[in-house]
Amino acid sequence: MLLPIVGSIGNARDKAVYQTGKLIDVRSYATGTGALRAQNSFCLAIQVEDISYILAYEVAMPGDYDPTSLIIGDAIQVKIKGDKMYVKTGKKWTNDFSGKQHDEEAKMQIRRRERIEHDKKPTTCGIPVSVEH
């Protein structure tokens, strides 16, 4: 009986309700051309309370949500379900191929979760580079 209680306490931060986070970073990467490949991939870093999340998101079809208009440092509404984060986009959007109207959220894959210590900055999408002389 104790294990289910401990398990649910450990996942208390992964709530299926919207929470306010802060957008730390967003970067776009061209991933290819053609109908079978995503046109752009994005890395987003979002802080929710004392946890930093690195997210992967792909714009696969024309009309898919494109996060390039987001502003670093702004508050952002998110909900977490397992290894997915749903980011509230604030608008309805339509995929041109399906014609289906999507809700005001974009589903993103959580790639990394990191607790932010009091003396540490939140994780970003940047890759550290070292240079030797």
N, C-alpha and C positions, 0 to 999 in steps of 0.2 A: 504493500500500500504506500510505502514511503517513496518509492521510485517515481510514480506518476506525479506526486506533489512536487518533488524536487525538479523533475523535468519541466513542469509547467512554470515553475519559478524561474528556471534558467532561460526560458523563451519569453519572458514577460515583455521584453523590448520589441519582439516581433509581433506587432499588433495588426490586426486586420481592420483597423480604423485609421482615419487620416490623422497624421501628426504634423507639426510644423518643424521643418528642417531648414538648413541654410545651404545654399549652393556655394560650394568651395571652388569648383573647377569644372569646365566643360571644354572638350577638345574634339575636333572632327578629323577623321582619317578617311581618305579615299580608299575604297576597298575593291574597286573593280567596275567593270562594265558588263552589260549583258543582262538578259531577263532573269537568269538563274542566280545572279550574285547581288548582294546588297550593294547599293550605290555609295553609301557613306556609313561609316561606323563612328560611334561616339563613345567617349569615355566621360563619365560624369562623376564628380566627387561631391557627396552630400553628407553633411553632418546632422545627426539627429541626437539630441541630448549629448551624451559623452561618447558616442560611437560614430566613427567615420566609415562611410560606405563608398566603395569604388564600383561603379555600374557600367555595364556594356549595353549599348543600344544600337540597333541597325535600322537604317531607313532602306527598306527593301523595295518598295513600290512608290511610284509617283503618287503624291497625296498622303503618304504616311507622315506622321508627326515629325517635325524637324526642330530640334532643340536649340538651334543657333540663335534664337532671339532671347534666350535666357540671359540674365544679368548676374554675374558673379557677386556674391554677397547678399543677394536677395533671399527673402524667406520663400520656401517652397513647400507645398503640401504633398505628403507622401504616405503610403501605407505599405506595410511589409507583410508578405505571405511566403514563408519558407525562404527559398533562394531568389525570389522575385520582389522587386520594389515597383510600385505603381505610383507614377508621378502625375499629379493633377496638372493638366495643361491649360485649363481655364477656357477652353473652347472646344467645340465639336469639330471634327475633321473627317474627311471622306477619302477612302482609298479609291483612286480612279478606276482600277480594274474590277473591283468587286461591287462598287457602288454602295457598299455598306457604310452607314454612318457609325462612327465610333464614339464611345463615351469620351468624357473629358479627362482621360488618363492614358498614359503610355506605359506599357509594361517593359521593365528593364531587368536584366540579369545581374544579380549581385555577384561580383567577382571577389570582393574582399571586404571584411569587416575588421575594424581595428579600434580598440578602446583608446581614447585620447587622454593621456595623462595630463595633469595640471600644468606641467612645464613643457608640453609638446604641442606643436601645431597639427591641425588635421591633415590627413594624407591628401595628396593631389594626384592628378593623372600624369604628372611629369615623371620622367625616368631619370634618376640621378646619373650623371656622367662624371667620370674621373679622368683627369688628364695627367699623363706623366711627362716630365721634361727630360 
